[in-house]
């Protein structure tokens, strides 16, 4: 049975990669599409430890987007949870389409009301009236 899922593969060298994974039982391995290496950094915050996750292209200089990994080279394969899957999908869009997903245009509902020059004038007028 072949079914594709967003999954993570931990390799024997300790590296962990995420991508669209297809189990190939007859070929004794896994096909992974657009893989990214998973890098974790633990940050100390006043509220406790926080784990920062960065995804980097796994084969940075390859023209290929699909790779075969032999089962013998892996420690484990597992399905991604919803949190890392969202990070992967966002990173994939950014990587493939050069989308900048973290930038938002401010609207009045978000707090953007006026330009600084106009706000300064309004505040000065208010101050001068009192």
Buried (B, 14 or more C-beta within 10 A) or exposed (E): EEEEEBBBBBBEEEEBBBBBBBBBEEEEBBBBBBBBBBEEEEEEEEEEEEEEBEBEBBBEEEEEBEBEBEEEEBEEBEEBEEEBBEBBEBBBEBBEEEEEEEEEEEEEEEEEEEEEEEEEEEEEEEEEEE
